[in-house]
């Protein structure tokens, strides 16, 4: 995955890295102008404006390079996040049934974990590119003025690099643990918010709050561990940077005064001494910037490892693009379903004739819903085969595009009742939406509401009874022009009169379609053309 990300963002990386190198070149120009301007002060009548111009030019180069590099790094990170989120969404949509992570973990992957890559690619990698070139540039400039100072700085880099390596290895593991804890907290929080009505119904607020609090404390502990290593690495960096600059200052001072206790093959003058002394801190600046962004790298690598599991994990084939225009026969040939850590359902063999109503009758847990879910790719086919016409589900994964579905808990979106009915066919005229509502038996419920079909709902469908939700699902299924109709317990949550009404309308809903309905109701099954009984 990392290779793909770098390939997608390589040109901005090179440009941003070169801009950070240009900041080092600006530092050399600034130090040279400063040294020459000070050296020219004792000379009466010497033109000093070129050195002042060099000072100003070096400062402008540095300011412009830092600004442009930061902007270009942000552009690179934005391009990468867009590239990655597109692939994450595709991977999530193609996750094999039964292997999807929890909602909270998927939200954390698409939002938090992708966002954690920002600092790595916007700051750390361009700075890493520059940190390999800028110190060489500055050391070269220093070596021209004073080879001895260059050797002092190279010697000070050895313990500096050792401290950085040790701190980096410790920080990497701490960052991984912190990111795992943060992803766990995000998933736990989102899933508990999603299940809030159930939590409240069973008065489990205190227990669930304690779980979230424990996860939050775990994130805090791991964050403090990361900060501890960051502090240690920063302290080591500052110590050796200050020590090396102090050594250079002492050497330059004693060399100028001629008081060195040992012989050296050079004698510095004021401009050369000032030049190397001004550049000595600049040798460590790229490395200090890199160290400041090191935490971004650790977070980014931890996130990339987690995201690689999503992108490189098992994926199911794309849904069939073959158009199923006429009601097909549906054949289950030894089909079996096994959800993770669940019992084997099946094997089951039967044929639902084309254009007929087939009822799947059985007790709870017998696998009725799972068999319907096989057709839309929402359940894993463990054995056998299911043919929709001539299309095997093991090859096409899903024929959801050709299916109208009315499930036990119809999904509702914020919007009007009419909008929710029309989700399966967004271009449906208002008259057809109203007709679908009437065929599903929603008219009495609409008459009780002032706005009728324009009544606004939230995502939970607050104010609707279970039966009214089912009717919205039936209306949506009737409105979608699909040759296959799947009904999962369409008469559950309905009283006897309402159940009788739905049964009476079944033939209207089923007209011109192959219908599979899962039910407990013997009365509803009696209206089917074919009945399959599961033990």
C-alpha positions as CSV (number, residue, x, y, z in Angstrom):
1,X,0.0,0.0,0.0
2,X,2.8,2.4,0.9
3,X,4.3,2.0,-2.6
4,X,0.9,2.9,-4.2
5,X,0.6,6.0,-2.0
6,X,4.1,7.2,-2.8
7,X,3.5,6.6,-6.5
8,X,0.3,8.7,-6.3
9,X,2.1,11.6,-4.6
10,X,5.7,11.4,-5.8
11,X,6.0,14.7,-7.8
12,X,4.8,16.9,-4.9
13,X,7.2,15.0,-2.6
14,X,10.2,15.9,-4.8
15,X,9.2,19.5,-5.2
16,X,8.4,20.0,-1.5
17,X,11.7,18.3,-0.5
18,X,13.7,20.5,-2.9
19,X,12.0,23.6,-1.4
20,X,13.2,22.6,2.1
21,X,16.7,22.2,0.6
22,X,16.3,25.7,-0.9
23,X,15.7,26.9,2.7
24,X,19.2,25.5,3.6
25,X,20.7,27.3,0.6
26,X,19.0,30.5,1.8
27,X,20.6,30.0,5.2
28,X,24.1,29.7,3.5
29,X,23.4,32.9,1.6
30,X,22.3,34.7,4.8
31,X,25.3,33.6,6.8
32,X,27.7,34.5,4.0
33,X,26.2,38.0,3.6
34,X,26.3,38.5,7.4
35,X,30.0,37.4,7.6
36,X,31.1,39.5,4.6
37,X,29.2,42.6,5.8
38,X,30.8,42.4,9.3
39,X,34.2,41.8,7.7
40,X,33.8,44.8,5.5
41,X,33.0,47.1,8.4
42,X,36.6,48.1,9.2
43,X,37.4,48.8,5.6
44,X,36.8,52.5,4.9
45,X,35.0,53.2,1.7
46,X,34.2,49.5,1.0
47,X,30.9,48.9,-0.7
48,X,28.6,47.0,1.7
49,X,25.3,47.1,-0.1
50,X,26.0,43.8,-2.0
51,X,26.4,42.0,1.3
52,X,23.2,43.6,2.7
53,X,21.4,42.5,-0.4
54,X,22.7,39.0,0.1
55,X,21.4,39.0,3.7
56,X,18.0,40.2,2.5
57,X,18.0,37.8,-0.4
58,X,18.8,34.8,1.8
59,X,16.1,35.8,4.3
60,X,13.5,36.1,1.4
61,X,14.6,32.7,0.0
62,X,14.1,31.1,3.3
63,X,10.7,32.6,4.0
64,X,9.5,31.8,0.4
65,X,10.8,28.2,0.5
66,X,9.2,27.4,3.9
67,X,5.9,28.9,2.8
68,X,5.9,27.1,-0.5
69,X,7.1,23.8,1.0
70,X,4.3,23.8,3.6
71,X,1.6,24.6,1.0
72,X,2.9,21.9,-1.4
73,X,3.1,19.4,1.4
74,X,-0.6,20.1,2.3
75,X,-1.5,19.7,-1.4
76,X,0.3,16.3,-1.4
77,X,-1.5,15.2,1.7
78,X,-4.9,16.2,0.4
79,X,-4.2,14.3,-2.9
80,X,-3.2,11.3,-0.9
81,X,-6.2,11.3,1.4
82,X,-8.6,11.6,-1.5
83,X,-6.8,8.8,-3.3
84,X,-7.0,6.6,-0.2
85,X,-10.6,7.3,0.8
86,X,-11.8,6.4,-2.7
87,X,-10.1,3.0,-2.4
88,X,-11.2,2.5,1.2
89,X,-14.8,3.0,0.2
90,X,-14.5,0.6,-2.6
91,X,-12.8,-2.0,-0.3
92,X,-15.5,-1.5,2.3
93,X,-18.3,-2.0,-0.2
94,X,-16.6,-5.1,-1.5
95,X,-15.9,-6.7,1.9
96,X,-17.1,-10.3,1.8
97,X,-20.2,-10.9,3.9
98,X,-19.5,-11.7,7.5
99,X,-16.1,-10.1,7.5
100,X,-17.0,-6.4,7.8
101,X,-15.6,-4.6,10.9
102,X,-18.0,-2.8,13.2
103,X,-19.5,0.5,12.1
104,X,-17.3,2.4,14.6
105,X,-14.1,0.8,13.3
106,X,-15.1,1.6,9.7
107,X,-15.8,5.2,10.6
108,X,-12.4,5.4,12.4
109,X,-10.7,4.0,9.3
110,X,-12.2,6.3,6.8
111,X,-12.0,9.5,9.0
112,X,-9.4,9.3,11.8
113,X,-7.0,6.8,10.4
114,X,-6.8,8.4,6.9
115,X,-6.5,11.8,8.6
116,X,-3.6,10.5,10.6
117,X,-1.6,10.1,7.4
118,X,-1.7,13.9,6.9
119,X,1.4,14.8,8.9
120,X,3.4,11.9,7.6
121,X,3.0,12.8,4.0
122,X,2.6,16.6,4.3
123,X,5.6,17.2,6.7
124,X,7.7,14.2,7.6
125,X,8.4,12.8,4.1
126,X,9.4,16.1,2.5
127,X,11.5,16.9,5.6
128,X,13.1,13.4,5.4
129,X,13.9,14.1,1.7
130,X,15.5,17.4,2.7
131,X,17.3,16.1,5.8
132,X,19.5,13.9,3.5
133,X,20.6,16.8,1.3
134,X,20.5,20.0,3.4
135,X,23.1,18.9,6.0
136,X,25.5,17.9,3.2
137,X,25.0,21.3,1.6
138,X,25.7,23.1,4.8
139,X,28.6,20.9,5.8
140,X,30.1,21.5,2.4
141,X,29.8,25.2,2.8
142,X,31.3,25.0,6.3
143,X,34.2,22.8,5.1
144,X,35.2,25.3,2.5
145,X,35.6,27.9,5.3
146,X,36.9,25.6,8.0
147,X,37.5,21.9,7.6
148,X,38.2,21.5,11.4
149,X,34.7,22.9,12.2
150,X,33.2,20.5,9.7
151,X,34.9,17.6,11.5
152,X,33.7,18.8,14.9
153,X,30.1,18.9,13.6
154,X,30.4,15.4,12.0
155,X,31.7,14.0,15.2
156,X,28.8,15.5,17.2
157,X,26.3,13.9,14.7
158,X,27.3,10.3,15.8
159,X,25.9,10.4,19.3
160,X,23.0,12.5,18.1
161,X,22.0,9.9,15.5
162,X,22.3,7.1,18.1
163,X,20.0,8.9,20.5
164,X,17.5,9.6,17.7
165,X,17.5,5.9,16.6
166,X,16.9,4.6,20.1
167,X,14.2,7.0,20.9
168,X,12.6,6.4,17.5
169,X,12.3,2.6,18.0
170,X,10.7,3.1,21.4
171,X,8.3,5.8,20.1
172,X,7.2,3.6,17.2
173,X,5.9,0.8,19.4
174,X,4.3,3.4,21.8
175,X,2.6,5.1,18.9
176,X,1.2,1.8,17.5
177,X,-0.3,1.0,20.9
178,X,-1.8,4.5,21.2
179,X,-3.4,4.3,17.7
180,X,-4.8,0.8,18.4
181,X,-6.4,2.2,21.6
182,X,-7.7,5.3,19.8
183,X,-9.3,3.1,17.1
184,X,-10.9,0.9,19.8
185,X,-12.3,4.0,21.6
186,X,-13.7,5.4,18.4
187,X,-15.4,2.2,17.4
188,X,-16.7,1.6,20.9
189,X,-18.2,5.1,21.2
190,X,-19.8,5.1,17.7
191,X,-21.3,1.7,18.2
192,X,-22.7,2.6,21.7
193,X,-24.3,5.8,20.3
194,X,-25.8,3.8,17.5
195,X,-27.3,1.3,20.0
196,X,-28.3,4.0,22.5
197,X,-32.1,3.1,22.5
198,X,-31.2,-0.6,23.4
199,X,-28.8,0.6,26.1
200,X,-31.4,2.8,27.6
201,X,-34.1,0.2,27.3
202,X,-32.0,-2.3,29.3
203,X,-30.8,0.4,31.8
204,X,-27.2,-0.4,30.9
205,X,-26.0,3.3,30.8
206,X,-23.6,2.9,33.7
207,X,-22.0,-0.2,32.5
208,X,-21.5,1.1,28.9
209,X,-20.3,4.5,30.2
210,X,-17.7,2.6,32.3
211,X,-16.5,0.7,29.2
212,X,-16.1,4.0,27.3
213,X,-14.4,5.6,30.2
214,X,-12.0,2.7,30.5
215,X,-11.1,2.9,26.8
216,X,-10.6,6.7,27.1
217,X,-8.2,6.2,30.1
218,X,-6.3,3.6,28.0
219,X,-5.9,6.2,25.3
220,X,-4.7,8.8,27.8
221,X,-2.1,6.4,29.3
222,X,-0.8,5.5,25.9
223,X,-0.7,9.1,24.8
224,X,1.4,10.0,27.8
225,X,3.8,7.2,27.0
226,X,4.2,8.6,23.5
227,X,4.8,12.1,24.9
228,X,7.4,10.7,27.3
229,X,9.4,9.3,24.4
230,X,8.9,12.5,22.4
231,X,10.3,14.6,25.3
232,X,13.3,12.3,25.7
233,X,14.2,12.5,22.0
234,X,13.7,16.2,22.0
235,X,15.9,16.6,25.1
236,X,18.6,14.5,23.5
237,X,18.4,16.4,20.2
238,X,18.7,19.8,21.9
239,X,21.5,18.7,24.2
240,X,23.8,17.5,21.3
241,X,22.8,20.4,19.1
242,X,23.7,22.9,21.8
243,X,26.9,21.0,22.6
244,X,28.1,21.0,19.1
245,X,27.4,24.7,18.6
246,X,29.2,25.4,21.9
247,X,32.2,23.4,20.7
248,X,32.3,25.3,17.4
249,X,32.0,28.6,19.3
250,X,34.9,27.7,21.7
251,X,37.1,26.5,18.8
252,X,36.5,29.7,16.8
253,X,37.1,31.9,19.7
254,X,40.4,30.3,20.7
255,X,41.5,30.0,17.1
256,X,40.9,33.8,16.6
257,X,42.9,34.5,19.7
258,X,45.6,32.1,18.9
259,X,45.1,30.3,22.3
260,X,44.4,26.8,21.1
261,X,46.3,24.2,23.2
262,X,47.0,22.1,20.2
263,X,48.2,22.9,16.6
264,X,45.6,23.0,13.8
265,X,46.4,23.5,10.0
266,X,44.3,26.6,9.7
267,X,44.0,30.2,11.1
268,X,40.5,31.7,11.0
269,X,39.7,35.3,10.4
270,X,36.6,37.1,11.6
271,X,34.4,36.6,8.5
272,X,35.2,32.8,8.3
273,X,34.7,32.3,12.0
274,X,31.4,34.2,11.9
275,X,30.3,32.3,8.8
276,X,30.8,28.8,10.3
277,X,29.4,29.9,13.7
278,X,26.2,31.2,12.0
279,X,25.8,28.0,10.0
280,X,26.5,25.5,12.8
281,X,22.9,25.6,14.2
282,X,21.6,25.3,10.7
283,X,23.2,21.9,10.3
284,X,20.8,20.6,12.9
285,X,17.7,22.5,11.8
286,X,16.5,20.0,9.2
287,X,17.0,17.2,11.7
288,X,15.2,19.1,14.4
289,X,12.3,19.7,12.0
290,X,12.3,16.0,11.2
291,X,12.3,15.1,14.9
292,X,9.4,17.4,15.5
293,X,7.4,15.7,12.7
294,X,8.6,12.2,13.8
295,X,5.4,11.6,15.9
296,X,3.4,12.3,12.7
297,X,5.4,9.5,11.0
298,X,4.7,7.1,13.8
299,X,1.0,7.9,13.7
300,X,0.9,7.6,10.0
301,X,2.7,4.3,9.9
302,X,0.4,2.8,12.5
303,X,-2.6,4.0,10.6
304,X,-1.1,2.7,7.3
305,X,-0.7,-0.8,8.8
306,X,-4.3,-0.9,9.9
307,X,-5.5,0.5,6.6
308,X,-3.4,-2.0,4.7
309,X,-5.5,-4.7,6.3
310,X,-8.6,-3.2,4.8
311,X,-7.1,-2.5,1.4
312,X,-5.2,-5.8,1.0
313,X,-7.7,-8.0,2.8
314,X,-10.1,-10.4,1.1
315,X,-12.5,-8.9,-1.3
316,X,-15.5,-10.2,-3.1
317,X,-16.1,-9.9,-6.8
318,X,-18.0,-7.0,-8.2
319,X,-21.8,-7.4,-8.3
320,X,-23.2,-8.7,-11.6
321,X,-23.6,-6.1,-14.3
322,X,-25.9,-8.5,-16.2
323,X,-29.3,-7.1,-16.6
324,X,-32.1,-9.4,-15.3
325,X,-35.1,-7.9,-17.1
326,X,-37.7,-10.7,-16.7
327,X,-38.7,-12.5,-13.5
328,X,-36.1,-15.4,-13.2
329,X,-36.3,-18.8,-11.6
330,X,-34.1,-19.0,-8.5
331,X,-32.5,-22.4,-7.7
332,X,-30.8,-23.2,-4.3
333,X,-28.6,-26.3,-4.9
334,X,-27.2,-27.5,-1.6
335,X,-26.7,-23.8,-0.5
336,X,-25.4,-23.3,3.0
337,X,-24.6,-20.2,5.0
338,X,-22.1,-19.9,7.9
339,X,-21.7,-16.5,9.7
340,X,-18.5,-16.0,11.7
341,X,-18.7,-18.0,14.9
342,X,-22.2,-19.1,14.0
343,X,-23.8,-22.4,13.2
344,X,-24.1,-23.8,9.7
345,X,-27.4,-23.0,8.1
346,X,-28.4,-25.5,5.4
347,X,-27.7,-27.1,3.1
348,X,-30.9,-26.2,1.4
349,X,-32.2,-27.2,-2.1
350,X,-35.3,-25.9,-3.7
351,X,-36.4,-23.9,-6.7
352,X,-38.5,-20.7,-6.7
353,X,-40.4,-20.8,-10.0
354,X,-40.1,-17.7,-12.3
355,X,-43.0,-15.2,-11.7
356,X,-44.4,-17.2,-8.7
357,X,-44.6,-16.5,-5.0
358,X,-42.4,-18.9,-2.9
359,X,-42.8,-18.8,0.9
360,X,-39.9,-20.0,3.2
361,X,-41.5,-21.1,6.4
362,X,-39.7,-22.0,9.6
363,X,-39.0,-21.1,13.2
364,X,-36.7,-18.3,14.3
365,X,-33.1,-19.2,13.8
366,X,-33.8,-21.6,10.9
367,X,-32.0,-19.4,8.4
368,X,-34.9,-17.8,6.5
369,X,-33.4,-14.3,6.4
370,X,-29.9,-15.7,5.7
371,X,-31.2,-17.4,2.5
372,X,-32.7,-14.2,1.3
373,X,-29.5,-12.3,2.2
374,X,-27.5,-14.6,-0.1
375,X,-29.1,-13.0,-3.1
376,X,-28.0,-9.5,-2.2
377,X,-24.5,-10.4,-1.0
378,X,-25.2,-9.8,2.6
379,X,-24.6,-13.4,3.8
380,X,-21.6,-15.6,3.0
381,X,-22.2,-18.7,0.8
382,X,-20.3,-21.5,2.6
383,X,-21.3,-24.3,0.3
384,X,-23.4,-25.2,-2.6
385,X,-24.7,-22.7,-5.2
386,X,-27.6,-20.4,-5.8
387,X,-28.6,-19.7,-9.4
388,X,-30.6,-16.6,-10.3
389,X,-31.7,-17.5,-13.8
390,X,-28.3,-18.6,-15.2
391,X,-26.2,-16.4,-12.9
392,X,-24.4,-18.2,-10.1
393,X,-24.2,-16.2,-6.9
394,X,-20.6,-17.5,-6.2
395,X,-19.5,-15.7,-9.3
396,X,-21.5,-12.5,-9.4
397,X,-21.8,-12.2,-5.6
398,X,-25.0,-10.2,-5.7
399,X,-28.0,-9.4,-7.9
400,X,-29.1,-6.5,-5.6
401,X,-29.6,-4.2,-8.6
402,X,-32.4,-6.5,-9.8
403,X,-34.0,-6.9,-6.3
404,X,-36.6,-5.0,-4.4
405,X,-36.3,-5.7,-0.7
406,X,-38.6,-5.2,2.2
407,X,-36.7,-6.3,5.4
408,X,-37.7,-6.7,9.0
409,X,-36.2,-3.3,9.9
410,X,-36.5,-1.0,6.9
411,X,-33.7,1.6,6.7
412,X,-35.0,5.1,7.1
413,X,-33.2,8.3,6.1
414,X,-33.8,11.9,7.4
415,X,-36.5,13.3,5.1
416,X,-40.2,13.0,4.3
417,X,-42.2,9.8,4.2
418,X,-42.4,10.3,0.4
419,X,-38.6,10.6,0.2
420,X,-38.1,7.4,2.1
421,X,-40.6,5.5,-0.1
422,X,-38.8,6.8,-3.2
423,X,-35.3,5.7,-2.1
424,X,-35.4,2.7,-4.4
425,X,-36.5,4.8,-7.4
426,X,-35.5,8.4,-6.9
427,X,-37.1,9.6,-10.2
428,X,-40.6,8.2,-9.4
429,X,-43.4,10.8,-10.0
430,X,-45.3,11.9,-6.9
431,X,-48.4,10.1,-8.1
432,X,-46.6,6.7,-8.2
433,X,-45.2,7.3,-4.8
434,X,-48.7,8.0,-3.5
435,X,-50.0,4.9,-5.2
436,X,-47.2,2.8,-3.6
437,X,-48.2,4.1,-0.2
438,X,-51.8,3.2,-0.8
439,X,-51.0,-0.3,-2.0
440,X,-48.9,-0.8,1.1
441,X,-51.8,0.2,3.3
442,X,-50.2,3.5,4.6
443,X,-53.3,5.6,3.9
444,X,-54.8,5.4,7.5
445,X,-51.4,6.4,9.0
446,X,-51.0,9.3,6.6
447,X,-54.5,10.6,7.3
448,X,-53.5,10.9,11.0
449,X,-50.7,13.2,10.1
450,X,-51.2,16.8,9.0
451,X,-48.5,16.8,6.3
452,X,-49.3,13.3,5.0
453,X,-46.5,12.0,2.7
454,X,-44.6,15.3,3.4
455,X,-44.2,14.4,7.1
456,X,-40.6,14.7,8.0
457,X,-38.8,11.7,9.7
458,X,-35.4,11.5,11.4
459,X,-33.0,8.6,10.8
460,X,-34.7,6.5,13.5
461,X,-38.2,7.1,12.1
462,X,-39.4,8.5,15.4
463,X,-43.1,8.6,15.7
464,X,-43.7,5.6,13.5
465,X,-44.9,2.2,14.8
466,X,-43.3,-1.0,13.8
467,X,-46.1,-1.8,11.4
468,X,-45.8,1.6,9.7
469,X,-42.1,1.1,9.2
470,X,-42.9,-2.3,7.6
471,X,-45.4,-0.6,5.3
472,X,-42.9,2.0,4.2
473,X,-40.6,-0.8,3.3
474,X,-43.3,-2.6,1.3
475,X,-44.2,0.6,-0.5
476,X,-40.5,1.1,-1.4
477,X,-40.3,-2.4,-2.7
478,X,-43.4,-2.1,-4.8
479,X,-42.2,1.2,-6.3
480,X,-38.8,-0.2,-7.4
481,X,-39.2,-1.8,-10.9
482,X,-37.2,-5.0,-10.1
483,X,-37.9,-8.5,-11.4
484,X,-37.2,-10.1,-7.9
485,X,-39.0,-9.2,-4.8
486,X,-37.7,-10.4,-1.4
487,X,-40.0,-10.0,1.7
488,X,-38.6,-10.7,5.1
489,X,-41.5,-11.2,7.7
490,X,-43.8,-8.6,6.0
491,X,-46.6,-9.2,8.4
492,X,-44.6,-9.1,11.7
493,X,-45.6,-6.3,14.1
494,X,-49.1,-6.2,12.5
495,X,-52.4,-7.0,14.1
496,X,-54.7,-9.6,12.6
497,X,-56.7,-7.0,10.5
498,X,-53.5,-5.4,9.2
499,X,-52.0,-8.8,8.4
500,X,-55.1,-9.7,6.5
501,X,-54.8,-6.4,4.5
502,X,-51.2,-7.1,3.6
503,X,-52.0,-10.6,2.5
504,X,-54.8,-9.2,0.3
505,X,-52.3,-6.9,-1.4
506,X,-49.6,-9.5,-1.9
507,X,-50.7,-10.3,-5.4
508,X,-50.5,-6.7,-6.4
509,X,-47.0,-6.4,-5.0
510,X,-45.9,-9.7,-6.7
511,X,-47.3,-9.0,-10.1
512,X,-44.7,-9.8,-12.8
513,X,-42.0,-10.7,-10.3
514,X,-40.4,-13.8,-8.7
515,X,-41.2,-13.4,-5.0
516,X,-39.4,-15.0,-2.1
517,X,-40.9,-14.3,1.3
518,X,-39.7,-15.5,4.7
519,X,-42.4,-15.8,7.3
520,X,-43.7,-17.4,10.5
521,X,-47.3,-16.9,9.3
522,X,-49.1,-20.0,8.1
523,X,-51.9,-17.7,6.8
524,X,-49.4,-15.7,4.7
525,X,-47.7,-18.9,3.5
526,X,-51.0,-20.3,2.4
527,X,-51.3,-17.5,-0.2
528,X,-48.0,-18.5,-1.9
529,X,-47.7,-20.7,-5.0
530,X,-44.9,-22.7,-3.4
531,X,-43.9,-23.4,0.2
532,X,-40.5,-24.4,1.5
533,X,-40.3,-25.5,5.1
534,X,-37.1,-25.2,7.1
535,X,-36.6,-27.3,10.3
